[in-house]
Amino acid sequence: MTTALCRGALVGFCFVAASFGINYLFAQRGARLWLIDAGYHTLQFTLFGLVLGLWH
């Protein structure tokens, strides 16, 4: 289960947050807004990892 949580957080941060970062830099949005949006989706993917870890 710990592995699933770590993998979910890693995917959320590395793929989703990085993708948001590129878009936010292009749109010239602030880092604070990026932290809110990227943090939300990182948490979401961490919960996905938790559900999949408990299911398997």
Buried (B, 14 or more C-beta within 10 A) or exposed (E): EEEBBEBBBBBBBEEBBEEBBEEBEEEEBEEEEBBEBBBEBBEEBBBBBBEBBEEE
